[in-house]
Amino acid sequence: MNTTRRIILSFIALAASSVALLAKPIPGPKGGRIVTTEAPHVELFVAADRTVVVSLYDKDLKSVTVAGQAVTATAEAKTGKVKLSFVAKDGALVSTAALPEGDDYTIVLQVRDTATAKPKNFRVLFHEEICAECKRAEYACTCDDAGGEGGHDH
């Protein structure tokens, strides 16, 4: 009985993760990457000054006020890991420091619904060049092959 239950639960988990991996990315209203599959949606956007802006949205992608959420990010650059902290500004959370120079590194975003809640971790491969198809930065690309190993031809 336990074996059957485990097999069924494993199949359900595998099916759910397959759907999440195959889903086309949701375009972020600010031009960033929506990292969540369900509301409240979390958008990671890298501003021109390389600060990271994290915005929250409801299921209709309408802005939600940041209230009590705790966010940190770690840029895993070739020059070393850089931890970013955030402050509330204009209805979003903005990093107090800029991302390291260069690209082709991972940004690990950690979001907590409250300061004491269990964290949700999201990994974004950061490439700042612009996708020729969707005209968004590669880290936020919404094309059919977005997030693939090869990426787009540049």
BALOBA-1460 file (C-alpha; in Angstrom, 3 decimals):
// residues 154
<rec num="1" residu="m" x="0.000" y="0.000" z="0.000"/>
<rec num="2" residu="n" x="2.789" y="2.465" z="0.897"/>
<rec num="3" residu="t" x="4.651" y="1.594" z="-2.299"/>
<rec num="4" residu="t" x="1.592" y="2.292" z="-4.446"/>
<rec num="5" residu="r" x="1.009" y="5.581" z="-2.663"/>
<rec num="6" residu="r" x="4.641" y="6.609" z="-3.183"/>
<rec num="7" residu="i" x="4.494" y="5.739" z="-6.874"/>
<rec num="8" residu="i" x="1.313" y="7.768" z="-7.332"/>
<rec num="9" residu="l" x="2.721" y="10.757" z="-5.437"/>
<rec num="10" residu="s" x="5.969" y="10.569" z="-7.429"/>
<rec num="11" residu="f" x="4.017" y="10.503" z="-10.691"/>
<rec num="12" residu="i" x="1.939" y="13.527" z="-9.646"/>
<rec num="13" residu="a" x="5.061" y="15.461" z="-8.629"/>
<rec num="14" residu="l" x="6.789" y="14.573" z="-11.900"/>
<rec num="15" residu="a" x="3.758" y="15.609" z="-13.951"/>
<rec num="16" residu="a" x="3.425" y="18.910" z="-12.094"/>
<rec num="17" residu="s" x="7.103" y="19.766" z="-12.514"/>
<rec num="18" residu="s" x="6.987" y="18.842" z="-16.225"/>
<rec num="19" residu="v" x="4.090" y="21.238" z="-16.793"/>
<rec num="20" residu="a" x="5.950" y="24.001" z="-14.964"/>
<rec num="21" residu="l" x="9.089" y="23.439" z="-17.035"/>
<rec num="22" residu="l" x="7.210" y="23.409" z="-20.335"/>
<rec num="23" residu="a" x="5.101" y="26.492" z="-19.598"/>
<rec num="24" residu="k" x="5.978" y="29.556" z="-21.645"/>
<rec num="25" residu="p" x="7.397" y="32.343" z="-19.470"/>
<rec num="26" residu="i" x="5.016" y="35.133" z="-18.474"/>
<rec num="27" residu="p" x="6.268" y="38.545" z="-19.638"/>
<rec num="28" residu="g" x="6.865" y="40.873" z="-16.709"/>
<rec num="29" residu="p" x="5.099" y="44.247" z="-16.883"/>
<rec num="30" residu="k" x="8.377" y="46.125" z="-16.273"/>
<rec num="31" residu="g" x="10.284" y="44.034" z="-18.808"/>
<rec num="32" residu="g" x="11.763" y="41.629" z="-16.284"/>
<rec num="33" residu="r" x="11.299" y="37.939" z="-15.625"/>
<rec num="34" residu="i" x="8.301" y="36.563" z="-13.731"/>
<rec num="35" residu="v" x="9.858" y="33.826" z="-11.610"/>
<rec num="36" residu="t" x="6.670" y="32.371" z="-10.099"/>
<rec num="37" residu="t" x="4.053" y="30.189" z="-11.766"/>
<rec num="38" residu="e" x="1.209" y="31.266" z="-9.464"/>
<rec num="39" residu="a" x="0.037" y="34.526" z="-7.926"/>
<rec num="40" residu="p" x="1.328" y="36.487" z="-6.221"/>
<rec num="41" residu="h" x="3.717" y="36.761" z="-9.150"/>
<rec num="42" residu="v" x="7.249" y="37.974" z="-8.490"/>
<rec num="43" residu="e" x="9.073" y="39.908" z="-11.210"/>
<rec num="44" residu="l" x="12.845" y="40.281" z="-11.219"/>
<rec num="45" residu="f" x="13.917" y="43.290" z="-13.292"/>
<rec num="46" residu="v" x="17.452" y="44.640" z="-13.737"/>
<rec num="47" residu="a" x="17.385" y="48.431" z="-14.124"/>
<rec num="48" residu="a" x="19.782" y="50.438" z="-16.312"/>
<rec num="49" residu="d" x="21.969" y="51.154" z="-13.262"/>
<rec num="50" residu="r" x="22.130" y="47.346" z="-12.654"/>
<rec num="51" residu="t" x="20.083" y="47.512" z="-9.460"/>
<rec num="52" residu="v" x="17.565" y="44.706" z="-9.095"/>
<rec num="53" residu="v" x="13.887" y="45.636" z="-8.795"/>
<rec num="54" residu="v" x="11.470" y="43.040" z="-7.399"/>
<rec num="55" residu="s" x="7.779" y="43.735" z="-7.981"/>
<rec num="56" residu="l" x="4.715" y="41.756" z="-6.912"/>
<rec num="57" residu="y" x="1.570" y="41.221" z="-8.991"/>
<rec num="58" residu="d" x="-1.804" y="39.530" z="-8.596"/>
<rec num="59" residu="k" x="-3.113" y="36.841" z="-10.989"/>
<rec num="60" residu="d" x="-4.066" y="39.543" z="-13.535"/>
<rec num="61" residu="l" x="-0.569" y="41.092" z="-13.314"/>
<rec num="62" residu="k" x="-1.874" y="44.138" z="-11.474"/>
<rec num="63" residu="s" x="0.667" y="45.599" z="-9.075"/>
<rec num="64" residu="v" x="0.393" y="44.487" z="-5.447"/>
<rec num="65" residu="t" x="1.735" y="46.583" z="-2.592"/>
<rec num="66" residu="v" x="4.848" y="45.213" z="-0.978"/>
<rec num="67" residu="a" x="3.896" y="44.625" z="2.647"/>
<rec num="68" residu="g" x="6.002" y="42.462" z="4.909"/>
<rec num="69" residu="q" x="7.751" y="40.420" z="2.225"/>
<rec num="70" residu="a" x="11.449" y="39.832" z="2.735"/>
<rec num="71" residu="v" x="13.692" y="39.527" z="-0.319"/>
<rec num="72" residu="t" x="17.396" y="38.853" z="-0.742"/>
<rec num="73" residu="a" x="19.395" y="37.939" z="-3.816"/>
<rec num="74" residu="t" x="22.810" y="36.491" z="-4.460"/>
<rec num="75" residu="a" x="24.614" y="37.134" z="-7.731"/>
<rec num="76" residu="e" x="26.899" y="34.174" z="-8.386"/>
<rec num="77" residu="a" x="29.292" y="36.031" z="-10.698"/>
<rec num="78" residu="k" x="32.625" y="34.724" z="-11.962"/>
<rec num="79" residu="t" x="34.352" y="37.244" z="-9.677"/>
<rec num="80" residu="g" x="32.588" y="35.804" z="-6.624"/>
<rec num="81" residu="k" x="29.227" y="35.796" z="-4.902"/>
<rec num="82" residu="v" x="27.625" y="39.145" z="-4.109"/>
<rec num="83" residu="k" x="24.686" y="39.296" z="-1.697"/>
<rec num="84" residu="l" x="22.073" y="41.972" z="-2.370"/>
<rec num="85" residu="s" x="19.633" y="43.372" z="0.172"/>
<rec num="86" residu="f" x="16.484" y="45.318" z="-0.697"/>
<rec num="87" residu="v" x="14.533" y="48.361" z="0.467"/>
<rec num="88" residu="a" x="10.973" y="49.390" z="-0.381"/>
<rec num="89" residu="k" x="10.784" y="52.122" z="-3.023"/>
<rec num="90" residu="d" x="7.869" y="53.223" z="-5.241"/>
<rec num="91" residu="g" x="5.782" y="50.120" z="-4.498"/>
<rec num="92" residu="a" x="8.605" y="47.653" z="-5.229"/>
<rec num="93" residu="l" x="11.730" y="46.334" z="-3.563"/>
<rec num="94" residu="v" x="14.994" y="47.741" z="-4.941"/>
<rec num="95" residu="s" x="18.472" y="46.398" z="-4.245"/>
<rec num="96" residu="t" x="20.750" y="48.684" z="-2.262"/>
<rec num="97" residu="a" x="23.705" y="47.737" z="-4.493"/>
<rec num="98" residu="a" x="24.170" y="47.007" z="-8.178"/>
<rec num="99" residu="l" x="24.836" y="43.639" z="-9.778"/>
<rec num="100" residu="p" x="28.470" y="42.821" z="-10.515"/>
<rec num="101" residu="e" x="29.773" y="43.727" z="-13.981"/>
<rec num="102" residu="g" x="29.399" y="41.254" z="-16.810"/>
<rec num="103" residu="d" x="26.779" y="38.604" z="-17.310"/>
<rec num="104" residu="d" x="26.393" y="34.850" z="-17.828"/>
<rec num="105" residu="y" x="25.940" y="34.154" z="-14.135"/>
<rec num="106" residu="t" x="23.133" y="33.026" z="-11.879"/>
<rec num="107" residu="i" x="21.030" y="35.292" z="-9.687"/>
<rec num="108" residu="v" x="19.445" y="33.411" z="-6.793"/>
<rec num="109" residu="l" x="16.370" y="35.272" z="-5.580"/>
<rec num="110" residu="q" x="14.990" y="34.360" z="-2.159"/>
<rec num="111" residu="v" x="11.477" y="35.556" z="-1.338"/>
<rec num="112" residu="r" x="9.697" y="35.213" z="2.007"/>
<rec num="113" residu="d" x="6.018" y="36.123" z="2.349"/>
<rec num="114" residu="t" x="6.841" y="37.379" z="5.868"/>
<rec num="115" residu="a" x="10.143" y="37.892" z="7.628"/>
<rec num="116" residu="t" x="9.757" y="34.525" z="9.392"/>
<rec num="117" residu="a" x="8.159" y="32.493" z="6.572"/>
<rec num="118" residu="k" x="9.902" y="29.671" z="4.775"/>
<rec num="119" residu="p" x="11.889" y="31.083" z="1.825"/>
<rec num="120" residu="k" x="11.081" y="30.388" z="-1.829"/>
<rec num="121" residu="n" x="14.197" y="30.276" z="-3.981"/>
<rec num="122" residu="f" x="14.319" y="31.123" z="-7.678"/>
<rec num="123" residu="r" x="17.315" y="30.887" z="-10.008"/>
<rec num="124" residu="v" x="17.659" y="33.181" z="-13.014"/>
<rec num="125" residu="l" x="20.497" y="32.883" z="-15.520"/>
<rec num="126" residu="f" x="21.470" y="36.508" z="-16.079"/>
<rec num="127" residu="h" x="22.244" y="37.578" z="-19.648"/>
<rec num="128" residu="e" x="21.700" y="41.234" z="-20.417"/>
<rec num="129" residu="e" x="21.946" y="41.130" z="-24.223"/>
<rec num="130" residu="i" x="18.670" y="41.764" z="-26.059"/>
<rec num="131" residu="c" x="16.747" y="38.924" z="-27.707"/>
<rec num="132" residu="a" x="16.212" y="39.651" z="-31.406"/>
<rec num="133" residu="e" x="12.764" y="38.032" z="-31.360"/>
<rec num="134" residu="c" x="10.965" y="39.390" z="-28.286"/>
<rec num="135" residu="k" x="13.188" y="42.495" z="-27.770"/>
<rec num="136" residu="r" x="13.622" y="41.743" z="-24.066"/>
<rec num="137" residu="a" x="16.863" y="41.139" z="-22.177"/>
<rec num="138" residu="e" x="17.809" y="37.464" z="-22.506"/>
<rec num="139" residu="y" x="17.285" y="36.832" z="-18.764"/>
<rec num="140" residu="a" x="13.641" y="37.888" z="-19.290"/>
<rec num="141" residu="c" x="13.114" y="36.389" z="-22.756"/>
<rec num="142" residu="t" x="9.607" y="35.047" z="-23.426"/>
<rec num="143" residu="c" x="10.254" y="33.242" z="-26.714"/>
<rec num="144" residu="d" x="9.356" y="29.569" z="-27.149"/>
<rec num="145" residu="d" x="12.951" y="28.459" z="-26.611"/>
<rec num="146" residu="a" x="13.526" y="30.780" z="-23.628"/>
<rec num="147" residu="g" x="15.652" y="29.235" z="-20.930"/>
<rec num="148" residu="g" x="17.015" y="26.539" z="-23.230"/>
<rec num="149" residu="e" x="20.650" y="25.532" z="-23.014"/>
<rec num="150" residu="g" x="21.603" y="27.030" z="-26.351"/>
<rec num="151" residu="g" x="19.579" y="30.214" z="-26.007"/>
<rec num="152" residu="h" x="19.149" y="32.386" z="-29.087"/>
<rec num="153" residu="d" x="21.697" y="33.064" z="-31.770"/>
<rec num="154" residu="h" x="23.226" y="36.489" z="-31.218"/>
